[in-house]
């Protein structure tokens, strides 16, 4: 709530009676002391000033005069009484009168603090700006101004105080302050504006004679958040030219892999140095894994563990990579150091780890829990489902965590214990309003996997009755209606979801795909899918729908090109089945069989794939 700004000046300020009594008592005490001292001889006054037997020390008088003393006294009384507005104005007025003394800076700071405590951002900013103007060399004034501007989201005013803050930092600490700028601004929503602020604030340090690699690194990280890979690449190259071992520049290059030609060469060049940071190699290994280059990823992680065998997080990543390679024994071996390590403090911070790496685990699970979940997955791949349940029980003995219990329920379904799986989910606590809806969706998914489509539909229908405004539940119910062949019901539900949110890309795509799949109202289907693709450009599933409506409209060549574009982004069995059918109808049957086989290898039970092969009478 803003502080009132129409208070009278000090001379007219109505002072509470309690404040008057305190001020009068203080005034009387000072007056009586002054009179008593005046009537004594110098020797008597000196003796009276010091206790008997104590060494004589000079008296340290306050620099405040009487008027300032009373003004501060009244301001504090107002503040302690919960009257932030008058306290703020008294301090601000006092600060302006004392702007030529050292006390003025302290008074400005107190005015800012009172406004902040009252959650009056604009008043706090006004006081901070006045403070910075009166004391341009005050680092605290610049720091307060910048922090308040960040809190208020005022990016257009941020660059100047940030630049001043850097200038007022001792030269040896400037690189660290500059490198931390993107993280200090990461909560601001407009990433383009953030990048411009970082560039404006660091401009003197991105050119001679002050040029710093850290300034280019900060610029690159900010533009990475703004999704401008060209600018990130240029910043990373310049930073590495100035300081080839700079970890931040190496991490930026890792992030650019797959987006910018030459980015991986920058990473390899840095890792070839004897002073290369292990953090960069870890990020490189994770990036290789995300690009499905698992053998190379395992090699980088093995190299890292040769020098850092106690880093359990690296063992976890290596185990996941070994699982992707199908090397289950090696994956299990990699998990042993994690399972045998003492439990880590779950509240431990990331130690200032750069954003690109510290976000790798956002699940909130401990490393030991993650290792136990991986052991459960290994047991599943070995078809040892009871052992998998045992590992999940160790990871969540109290049966409280949604992700783990959902995993456990899916294994129970595979064991034929569907009712127990449903009970597992229903017993989960609901700590947030959305938890109930999430449980409903999870239960419906279990029933779908168990081929109990009618039961799944009923669960979702009950969910929609409980949460009629939940667009996700409406969408899921519509998909189950479609699975049951209730196409009119599906369309009604999807249009209801679009009434609630016209920009629901999932509903637009699903409705358009359903019309295309049934070969009806193809112009409307194309319009719906185009709109969904505008909302989510490049989405592989929506691109697949676009290719499918082209195929249904007789545009086989355009359909094949579009479907292959979707498949390149996401090798999903359903997309592969669509490509196979298009190729089959074009008479390119050997190519079609290749896609069908690849899709079946990925998911032999995919419903679209199974239905397509059956309809085309294809046996693989």
C-alpha positions as CSV (number, residue, x, y, z in Angstrom):
1,X,0.0,0.0,0.0
2,X,1.5,3.4,-0.9
3,X,2.4,5.8,1.9
4,X,0.4,9.0,2.1
5,X,2.2,11.9,0.5
6,X,0.0,14.8,1.5
7,X,1.4,15.2,5.1
8,X,2.0,18.8,6.4
9,X,5.5,20.1,7.0
10,X,7.2,19.5,10.3
11,X,6.1,22.8,11.8
12,X,2.5,21.9,11.2
13,X,2.7,18.2,11.8
14,X,0.2,17.0,14.5
15,X,2.3,15.0,17.0
16,X,0.7,12.3,19.2
17,X,0.4,13.2,22.9
18,X,2.8,10.4,23.8
19,X,5.4,11.9,21.5
20,X,4.9,15.3,23.0
21,X,5.5,14.0,26.6
22,X,8.7,12.2,25.5
23,X,10.0,15.3,23.7
24,X,9.1,17.6,26.7
25,X,10.8,15.2,29.2
26,X,13.9,15.0,27.0
27,X,13.9,18.8,26.6
28,X,13.5,19.4,30.4
29,X,16.3,16.9,31.2
30,X,18.7,18.6,28.8
31,X,17.9,22.0,30.1
32,X,18.3,21.1,33.8
33,X,21.6,19.4,33.0
34,X,22.8,22.5,31.1
35,X,21.9,24.8,34.1
36,X,23.5,22.5,36.6
37,X,26.7,22.3,34.6
38,X,26.8,26.1,34.1
39,X,26.7,26.8,37.9
40,X,29.7,24.6,38.7
41,X,33.4,25.4,38.6
42,X,35.4,23.7,35.8
43,X,37.0,21.3,38.3
44,X,33.6,20.3,39.7
45,X,32.1,19.8,36.3
46,X,35.1,17.6,35.3
47,X,34.7,15.5,38.4
48,X,31.0,15.2,37.9
49,X,31.5,14.0,34.4
50,X,33.5,10.9,35.4
51,X,32.6,8.2,38.0
52,X,34.9,8.0,41.0
53,X,38.0,5.9,40.3
54,X,37.4,5.9,36.5
55,X,39.9,7.2,34.0
56,X,38.9,10.4,32.4
57,X,37.8,10.0,28.8
58,X,36.7,12.7,26.3
59,X,33.0,12.9,25.9
60,X,31.8,11.9,22.4
61,X,28.9,14.3,21.7
62,X,26.4,13.5,19.0
63,X,26.7,15.5,15.8
64,X,22.9,16.0,15.9
65,X,21.6,19.4,16.9
66,X,18.5,19.8,19.0
67,X,16.1,20.2,16.1
68,X,17.4,17.1,14.3
69,X,17.3,15.1,17.5
70,X,13.7,15.9,18.1
71,X,12.8,15.2,14.5
72,X,14.4,11.8,14.6
73,X,12.9,11.0,18.0
74,X,9.4,11.8,16.7
75,X,10.0,9.9,13.5
76,X,11.0,6.8,15.4
77,X,7.9,7.1,17.7
78,X,5.7,7.3,14.6
79,X,7.4,4.3,13.0
80,X,7.2,2.2,16.2
81,X,3.5,3.1,16.4
82,X,2.8,1.8,12.9
83,X,2.5,5.2,11.3
84,X,4.9,4.7,8.4
85,X,3.8,7.7,6.4
86,X,4.7,10.4,8.9
87,X,7.9,8.6,9.9
88,X,9.0,8.4,6.2
89,X,8.3,12.0,5.6
90,X,10.1,13.2,8.7
91,X,13.2,11.2,7.8
92,X,13.1,12.3,4.2
93,X,12.8,16.0,5.2
94,X,15.6,15.6,7.7
95,X,17.8,14.0,5.1
96,X,17.3,16.8,2.6
97,X,18.3,19.4,5.2
98,X,21.4,17.3,6.2
99,X,22.5,16.5,2.6
100,X,25.9,18.2,3.2
101,X,26.7,16.1,6.2
102,X,27.5,12.4,6.7
103,X,24.3,12.1,8.7
104,X,22.2,12.8,5.6
105,X,23.1,9.4,4.0
106,X,22.0,7.5,7.1
107,X,18.7,9.5,7.2
108,X,17.9,8.7,3.6
109,X,18.6,5.0,4.2
110,X,16.3,5.0,7.2
111,X,13.5,6.6,5.0
112,X,14.0,4.0,2.4
113,X,13.8,1.2,5.0
114,X,10.6,2.5,6.5
115,X,9.0,2.7,3.1
116,X,10.1,-0.9,2.2
117,X,8.8,-2.2,5.5
118,X,5.5,-0.6,4.6
119,X,5.6,-2.2,1.1
120,X,5.5,1.3,-0.4
121,X,7.7,0.7,-3.4
122,X,7.2,4.0,-5.1
123,X,8.0,6.0,-2.0
124,X,11.0,3.8,-1.3
125,X,12.2,4.5,-4.9
126,X,11.7,8.2,-4.5
127,X,13.8,8.3,-1.3
128,X,16.5,6.1,-2.9
129,X,16.7,8.3,-5.9
130,X,17.0,11.4,-3.7
131,X,19.7,9.7,-1.7
132,X,21.6,8.7,-4.8
133,X,21.4,12.3,-6.2
134,X,22.6,13.8,-2.9
135,X,25.4,11.3,-2.4
136,X,26.5,10.2,-5.9
137,X,29.5,8.3,-4.5
138,X,27.4,6.2,-2.1
139,X,27.5,2.5,-3.2
140,X,24.6,1.8,-0.8
141,X,22.4,4.4,-2.5
142,X,23.0,2.8,-5.9
143,X,22.5,-0.7,-4.5
144,X,19.1,0.2,-2.9
145,X,18.0,2.0,-6.0
146,X,18.8,-0.9,-8.3
147,X,17.1,-3.5,-6.0
148,X,13.9,-1.4,-5.7
149,X,13.8,-0.9,-9.5
150,X,14.2,-4.7,-10.0
151,X,11.4,-5.3,-7.5
152,X,9.1,-2.8,-9.3
153,X,10.1,-4.2,-12.7
154,X,11.3,-0.8,-13.9
155,X,13.9,-2.0,-16.4
156,X,14.0,1.3,-18.3
157,X,15.6,3.0,-15.3
158,X,17.9,0.2,-14.2
159,X,21.1,0.6,-16.3
160,X,22.4,3.8,-14.7
161,X,22.3,2.7,-11.0
162,X,23.8,-0.7,-12.0
163,X,26.6,1.0,-13.9
164,X,27.3,3.2,-10.9
165,X,27.2,0.2,-8.6
166,X,29.9,-1.5,-10.7
167,X,32.0,1.7,-10.8
168,X,31.9,2.0,-7.0
169,X,33.0,-1.6,-6.6
170,X,36.7,-2.0,-6.0
171,X,38.4,-3.1,-9.3
172,X,39.3,-6.6,-8.1
173,X,35.7,-7.4,-7.3
174,X,34.2,-5.8,-10.4
175,X,34.3,-9.0,-12.6
176,X,32.4,-11.0,-10.0
177,X,29.7,-8.2,-9.7
178,X,29.3,-8.0,-13.5
179,X,29.1,-11.8,-13.9
180,X,26.3,-11.9,-11.4
181,X,24.1,-9.3,-13.1
182,X,22.0,-11.8,-15.2
183,X,21.1,-13.9,-12.2
184,X,20.1,-10.8,-10.1
185,X,17.7,-9.9,-12.9
186,X,16.4,-13.4,-13.7
187,X,13.0,-12.8,-12.1
188,X,12.1,-10.0,-14.5
189,X,9.7,-11.3,-17.2
190,X,10.8,-9.3,-20.2
191,X,14.1,-11.1,-21.1
192,X,14.7,-8.8,-24.1
193,X,14.6,-5.8,-21.7
194,X,16.9,-7.6,-19.2
195,X,19.5,-8.2,-21.9
196,X,19.4,-4.6,-23.0
197,X,19.9,-3.5,-19.3
198,X,22.9,-5.8,-18.9
199,X,24.4,-4.5,-22.1
200,X,23.8,-0.8,-21.1
201,X,25.1,-1.3,-17.6
202,X,28.3,-3.2,-18.7
203,X,29.0,-1.1,-21.8
204,X,32.2,0.6,-20.4
205,X,33.6,-2.9,-19.5
206,X,33.0,-4.3,-23.0
207,X,35.4,-2.0,-24.7
208,X,39.0,-0.9,-24.1
209,X,40.6,0.1,-21.9
210,X,38.3,-1.5,-19.2
211,X,37.3,-4.5,-21.3
212,X,36.5,-7.6,-19.3
213,X,35.7,-11.2,-20.4
214,X,33.1,-11.3,-17.6
215,X,31.2,-8.4,-19.1
216,X,30.9,-10.3,-22.4
217,X,29.9,-13.4,-20.5
218,X,27.2,-11.5,-18.7
219,X,25.9,-10.1,-21.9
220,X,25.9,-13.6,-23.5
221,X,24.0,-15.1,-20.6
222,X,21.4,-12.3,-20.7
223,X,20.9,-12.8,-24.5
224,X,20.6,-16.5,-23.9
225,X,17.6,-15.8,-21.7
226,X,16.2,-13.6,-24.5
227,X,16.7,-16.4,-27.1
228,X,19.1,-14.5,-29.3
229,X,21.7,-17.2,-30.2
230,X,23.6,-15.0,-32.6
231,X,24.3,-12.4,-29.9
232,X,25.1,-15.2,-27.4
233,X,27.7,-16.7,-29.8
234,X,29.4,-13.3,-30.5
235,X,29.6,-12.6,-26.8
236,X,31.0,-16.1,-26.0
237,X,33.6,-15.8,-28.7
238,X,34.8,-12.4,-27.5
239,X,34.9,-13.6,-23.9
240,X,37.0,-16.6,-24.8
241,X,39.4,-14.4,-26.8
242,X,39.9,-12.3,-23.7
243,X,40.0,-15.2,-21.2
244,X,40.1,-18.6,-22.7
245,X,39.5,-20.4,-19.4
246,X,36.4,-18.4,-18.4
247,X,33.8,-21.1,-17.3
248,X,30.8,-18.9,-18.1
249,X,31.8,-18.5,-21.7
250,X,32.3,-22.3,-22.0
251,X,28.8,-22.9,-20.5
252,X,27.3,-20.5,-23.0
253,X,29.0,-22.4,-25.8
254,X,27.5,-25.6,-24.5
255,X,24.1,-24.1,-24.5
256,X,24.5,-23.1,-28.1
257,X,25.3,-26.6,-29.3
258,X,22.8,-27.6,-32.0
259,X,21.8,-23.9,-32.5
260,X,25.1,-22.3,-33.7
261,X,27.7,-23.7,-36.0
262,X,31.1,-23.7,-34.2
263,X,29.7,-23.7,-30.7
264,X,31.0,-27.2,-29.9
265,X,34.4,-26.3,-31.2
266,X,34.6,-23.5,-28.6
267,X,33.7,-26.0,-25.9
268,X,36.3,-28.6,-27.0
269,X,39.0,-25.9,-27.2
270,X,38.3,-24.9,-23.6
271,X,38.2,-28.5,-22.4
272,X,41.6,-29.1,-24.0
273,X,43.2,-26.6,-21.7
274,X,44.9,-27.9,-18.5
275,X,43.0,-25.3,-16.4
276,X,39.5,-26.3,-17.8
277,X,36.8,-26.1,-15.2
278,X,35.1,-29.5,-14.4
279,X,31.8,-27.6,-14.4
280,X,32.1,-27.1,-18.1
281,X,32.9,-30.7,-18.8
282,X,29.8,-31.8,-16.7
283,X,27.6,-29.4,-18.7
284,X,29.1,-30.7,-22.0
285,X,28.4,-34.3,-20.9
286,X,24.8,-33.5,-20.1
287,X,24.4,-31.7,-23.4
288,X,25.7,-34.6,-25.3
289,X,23.2,-36.9,-23.5
290,X,20.3,-34.5,-24.3
291,X,21.4,-34.8,-28.0
292,X,21.3,-38.6,-27.7
293,X,25.1,-38.8,-28.2
294,X,25.3,-41.2,-25.3
295,X,28.7,-42.8,-26.0
296,X,30.4,-39.4,-26.1
297,X,28.5,-38.3,-23.0
298,X,29.7,-41.3,-21.1
299,X,33.3,-40.7,-22.2
300,X,33.2,-37.1,-20.9
301,X,31.6,-38.2,-17.6
302,X,34.2,-41.0,-17.1
303,X,37.0,-38.4,-17.7
304,X,35.4,-36.2,-15.1
305,X,35.0,-38.9,-12.5
306,X,38.6,-39.9,-12.9
307,X,39.5,-36.7,-11.1
308,X,36.3,-36.2,-9.0
309,X,35.1,-39.6,-7.9
310,X,33.3,-38.2,-4.9
311,X,30.8,-36.1,-6.9
312,X,27.7,-38.2,-6.6
313,X,25.7,-36.0,-9.0
314,X,28.1,-37.0,-11.8
315,X,27.6,-40.7,-11.0
316,X,23.8,-40.1,-11.3
317,X,24.2,-38.6,-14.8
318,X,26.5,-41.4,-15.9
319,X,24.0,-44.0,-14.7
320,X,21.2,-42.4,-16.7
321,X,23.4,-42.3,-19.8
322,X,24.4,-46.0,-19.3
323,X,20.7,-46.9,-19.1
324,X,20.0,-45.2,-22.4
325,X,22.8,-47.2,-23.9
326,X,21.2,-50.4,-22.5
327,X,24.2,-51.0,-20.3
328,X,22.2,-51.9,-17.2
329,X,25.0,-53.5,-15.3
330,X,27.2,-50.5,-15.8
331,X,24.3,-48.2,-14.8
332,X,23.8,-50.1,-11.6
333,X,27.5,-50.0,-10.9
334,X,27.5,-46.2,-11.4
335,X,24.7,-45.8,-8.8
336,X,26.5,-47.6,-6.0
337,X,28.6,-44.6,-4.9
338,X,25.3,-42.6,-4.7
339,X,23.4,-45.2,-2.8
340,X,26.3,-45.8,-0.3
341,X,26.9,-42.0,0.3
342,X,25.6,-40.4,3.5
343,X,22.3,-38.6,2.9
344,X,22.9,-35.0,1.7
345,X,21.3,-32.0,3.2
346,X,18.1,-31.3,1.1
347,X,18.3,-27.6,2.0
348,X,21.9,-27.2,0.6
349,X,22.2,-24.4,-1.9
350,X,23.8,-24.6,-5.3
351,X,26.9,-22.7,-4.1
352,X,26.5,-20.0,-6.8
353,X,26.5,-22.5,-9.6
354,X,25.6,-20.9,-13.0
355,X,22.0,-21.1,-14.0
356,X,22.6,-23.4,-17.0
357,X,23.9,-26.2,-14.7
358,X,22.0,-25.6,-11.4
359,X,18.7,-26.1,-13.1
360,X,19.6,-29.6,-14.1
361,X,17.7,-31.1,-11.1
362,X,14.5,-29.2,-10.5
363,X,12.5,-32.2,-9.1
364,X,13.3,-31.4,-5.4
365,X,14.4,-35.0,-4.8
366,X,17.6,-35.9,-3.0
367,X,20.4,-37.6,-5.0
368,X,19.7,-40.8,-3.1
369,X,16.1,-40.7,-4.0
370,X,17.0,-40.1,-7.7
371,X,19.4,-43.1,-7.5
372,X,16.6,-45.3,-6.0
373,X,14.3,-44.3,-8.8
374,X,16.9,-45.2,-11.4
375,X,17.4,-48.5,-9.7
376,X,13.6,-49.1,-10.1
377,X,13.8,-48.3,-13.8
378,X,16.7,-50.7,-14.2
379,X,14.6,-53.4,-12.4
380,X,11.7,-52.6,-14.8
381,X,13.9,-53.0,-17.9
382,X,15.0,-56.4,-16.5
383,X,11.3,-57.3,-16.0
384,X,11.8,-57.5,-12.3
385,X,8.7,-55.6,-11.3
386,X,8.5,-56.5,-7.6
387,X,12.1,-55.3,-7.2
388,X,11.1,-52.1,-8.9
389,X,8.3,-51.6,-6.4
390,X,10.8,-52.2,-3.6
391,X,13.1,-49.5,-4.8
392,X,10.3,-47.0,-5.2
393,X,9.2,-47.9,-1.6
394,X,12.7,-46.9,-0.4
395,X,12.6,-43.7,-2.3
396,X,9.2,-42.7,-0.8
397,X,8.5,-44.9,2.3
398,X,5.7,-42.6,3.4
399,X,3.9,-42.7,0.1
400,X,3.6,-38.9,-0.1
401,X,5.3,-37.9,-3.4
402,X,3.1,-37.7,-6.5
403,X,5.8,-38.5,-9.1
404,X,7.1,-41.6,-7.3
405,X,3.6,-42.9,-6.4
406,X,2.4,-42.4,-9.9
407,X,5.4,-44.5,-11.1
408,X,4.5,-47.1,-8.5
409,X,0.9,-47.2,-9.6
410,X,1.9,-47.8,-13.3
411,X,4.0,-50.8,-12.3
412,X,1.0,-52.1,-10.3
413,X,-1.1,-51.9,-13.4
414,X,1.5,-53.9,-15.3
415,X,1.2,-56.5,-12.6
416,X,-2.6,-56.5,-13.1
417,X,-3.3,-54.9,-9.7
418,X,-5.3,-52.0,-11.2
419,X,-7.6,-51.4,-8.2
420,X,-4.5,-51.2,-5.9
421,X,-2.9,-48.8,-8.3
422,X,-6.0,-46.5,-8.2
423,X,-6.1,-46.7,-4.4
424,X,-2.4,-45.7,-4.3
425,X,-3.1,-42.5,-6.1
426,X,-6.3,-41.7,-4.3
427,X,-4.5,-41.9,-0.9
428,X,-2.0,-39.2,-1.9
429,X,-2.3,-36.0,0.2
430,X,-3.5,-32.8,-1.4
431,X,-1.4,-29.9,-0.3
432,X,-2.4,-27.5,-3.1
433,X,-5.7,-26.8,-4.9
434,X,-4.4,-28.3,-8.1
435,X,-3.3,-31.6,-6.5
436,X,-6.8,-33.1,-6.7
437,X,-7.1,-32.5,-10.5
438,X,-3.6,-33.9,-11.0
439,X,-4.6,-37.1,-9.2
440,X,-7.7,-37.4,-11.4
441,X,-5.6,-37.1,-14.5
442,X,-3.0,-39.6,-13.2
443,X,-5.7,-42.2,-12.4
444,X,-7.3,-41.7,-15.8
445,X,-4.0,-42.3,-17.5
446,X,-3.5,-45.5,-15.5
447,X,-6.9,-46.7,-16.7
448,X,-6.1,-45.8,-20.3
449,X,-2.9,-47.8,-20.1
450,X,-4.9,-50.7,-18.7
451,X,-7.3,-50.4,-21.7
452,X,-10.2,-49.5,-19.4
453,X,-11.2,-46.5,-21.5
454,X,-14.8,-46.3,-20.2
455,X,-13.6,-46.2,-16.6
456,X,-11.0,-43.5,-17.6
457,X,-13.8,-41.5,-19.2
458,X,-16.0,-41.7,-16.0
459,X,-13.1,-40.7,-13.8
460,X,-12.5,-37.6,-16.0
461,X,-16.2,-36.8,-16.2
462,X,-16.4,-36.8,-12.4
463,X,-13.3,-34.6,-12.3
464,X,-14.9,-32.1,-14.7
465,X,-18.0,-32.0,-12.5
466,X,-15.8,-31.1,-9.5
467,X,-13.6,-28.7,-11.5
468,X,-15.8,-27.4,-14.4
469,X,-13.3,-24.6,-15.2
470,X,-10.3,-26.8,-15.5
471,X,-9.4,-26.8,-19.2
472,X,-6.9,-29.7,-18.9
473,X,-9.5,-32.0,-17.5
474,X,-12.0,-31.0,-20.2
475,X,-9.3,-31.8,-22.8
476,X,-8.5,-35.2,-21.3
477,X,-12.2,-36.1,-21.1
478,X,-12.6,-35.1,-24.8
479,X,-9.6,-37.4,-25.8
480,X,-11.2,-40.3,-24.0
481,X,-14.6,-39.6,-25.7
482,X,-12.7,-39.8,-29.0
483,X,-11.1,-43.1,-28.0
484,X,-14.6,-44.4,-27.3
485,X,-15.8,-43.3,-30.7
486,X,-18.0,-40.5,-29.2
487,X,-16.9,-37.9,-31.7
488,X,-19.8,-35.5,-31.2
489,X,-19.2,-35.6,-27.4
490,X,-15.5,-35.0,-28.0
491,X,-16.2,-32.0,-30.2
492,X,-18.6,-30.5,-27.6
493,X,-16.1,-30.8,-24.9
494,X,-13.3,-29.3,-26.9
495,X,-15.4,-26.3,-28.0
496,X,-16.3,-25.8,-24.3
497,X,-12.6,-25.7,-23.5
498,X,-12.1,-23.2,-26.2
499,X,-14.9,-21.1,-24.9
500,X,-13.1,-20.9,-21.6
501,X,-9.7,-20.2,-23.3
502,X,-9.7,-19.3,-27.0
503,X,-5.9,-19.8,-27.1
504,X,-5.9,-23.3,-25.8
505,X,-3.5,-24.8,-28.4
506,X,-4.0,-28.4,-27.3
507,X,-7.8,-28.1,-27.8
508,X,-7.4,-26.4,-31.2
509,X,-4.9,-29.0,-32.3
510,X,-7.0,-32.0,-31.1
511,X,-10.2,-30.7,-32.7
512,X,-8.5,-30.0,-36.0
513,X,-6.7,-33.4,-36.0
514,X,-10.0,-35.2,-35.2
515,X,-11.8,-33.6,-38.1
516,X,-8.8,-34.4,-40.4
517,X,-8.6,-38.0,-39.2
518,X,-12.2,-38.5,-40.0
519,X,-11.9,-36.7,-43.3
520,X,-14.6,-34.1,-42.5
521,X,-14.7,-30.3,-42.7
522,X,-11.0,-30.2,-43.8
523,X,-11.0,-26.4,-44.3
524,X,-12.1,-25.9,-40.7
525,X,-9.6,-28.5,-39.5
526,X,-6.8,-26.7,-41.4
527,X,-7.8,-23.4,-39.8
528,X,-7.8,-24.8,-36.3
529,X,-4.4,-26.4,-36.7
530,X,-2.9,-23.3,-38.3
531,X,-4.1,-21.3,-35.3
532,X,-2.6,-23.8,-32.8
533,X,0.7,-23.6,-34.7
534,X,0.7,-19.8,-34.5
535,X,0.4,-20.2,-30.7
536,X,3.1,-22.9,-30.5
537,X,5.4,-22.4,-33.5
538,X,7.4,-25.5,-34.4
539,X,5.6,-27.9,-32.0
540,X,6.2,-31.3,-33.5
541,X,2.7,-32.7,-32.6
542,X,0.9,-29.8,-34.1
543,X,3.1,-29.9,-37.2
544,X,2.2,-33.6,-37.4
545,X,-1.5,-32.6,-37.4
546,X,-0.8,-30.1,-40.2
547,X,0.8,-32.8,-42.3
548,X,-2.1,-35.2,-41.6
549,X,-4.7,-32.7,-42.8
550,X,-2.6,-32.0,-45.9
551,X,-2.6,-35.8,-46.6
552,X,-6.4,-36.0,-46.1
553,X,-6.8,-33.1,-48.5
554,X,-4.8,-35.0,-51.2
555,X,-1.6,-33.0,-50.9
556,X,0.7,-36.0,-50.4
557,X,4.1,-34.3,-51.2
558,X,3.4,-31.4,-48.9
559,X,2.2,-33.8,-46.2
560,X,5.3,-35.9,-46.4
561,X,7.6,-32.9,-46.2
562,X,5.7,-31.5,-43.2
563,X,5.5,-34.9,-41.4
564,X,9.2,-35.5,-41.8
565,X,9.8,-32.0,-40.4
566,X,7.8,-33.0,-37.3
567,X,9.6,-36.4,-37.0
568,X,13.0,-34.7,-37.2
569,X,12.1,-32.8,-34.0
570,X,10.4,-35.7,-32.2
571,X,10.7,-39.3,-33.4
572,X,7.3,-40.2,-32.0
573,X,5.8,-43.6,-33.1
574,X,2.5,-41.9,-34.1
575,X,4.3,-39.4,-36.4
576,X,6.3,-42.3,-37.8
577,X,3.1,-44.2,-38.5
578,X,1.7,-41.2,-40.3
579,X,4.8,-40.9,-42.5
580,X,4.6,-44.7,-43.2
581,X,1.0,-44.4,-44.3
582,X,1.7,-41.5,-46.6
583,X,4.7,-43.3,-48.2
584,X,2.6,-46.5,-48.5
585,X,-0.2,-44.6,-50.4
586,X,2.5,-43.1,-52.6
587,X,3.7,-46.5,-53.6
588,X,7.0,-46.1,-51.8
589,X,6.5,-49.2,-49.7
590,X,10.0,-50.1,-48.7
591,X,10.5,-46.6,-47.2
592,X,7.1,-47.0,-45.5
593,X,8.1,-50.3,-43.9
594,X,11.3,-48.7,-42.6
595,X,9.3,-46.0,-40.7
596,X,6.8,-48.6,-39.5
597,X,9.6,-50.8,-38.1
598,X,11.4,-47.9,-36.5
599,X,8.1,-46.8,-34.9
600,X,7.3,-50.3,-33.6
601,X,10.8,-50.5,-32.1
602,X,10.1,-47.3,-30.2
603,X,6.6,-48.4,-28.9
604,X,5.2,-51.7,-30.2
605,X,1.8,-51.0,-28.5
606,X,1.3,-47.5,-29.9
607,X,-2.4,-47.3,-30.7
608,X,-2.1,-45.3,-33.9
609,X,0.6,-47.5,-35.2
610,X,-1.2,-50.8,-34.4
611,X,-4.4,-49.5,-36.0
612,X,-2.6,-48.3,-39.1
613,X,-0.8,-51.6,-39.6
614,X,-4.1,-53.5,-39.1
615,X,-6.0,-51.2,-41.6
616,X,-3.3,-51.5,-44.3
617,X,-3.0,-55.2,-43.6
618,X,0.8,-54.9,-43.1
619,X,2.7,-57.6,-41.2
620,X,6.2,-56.7,-40.0
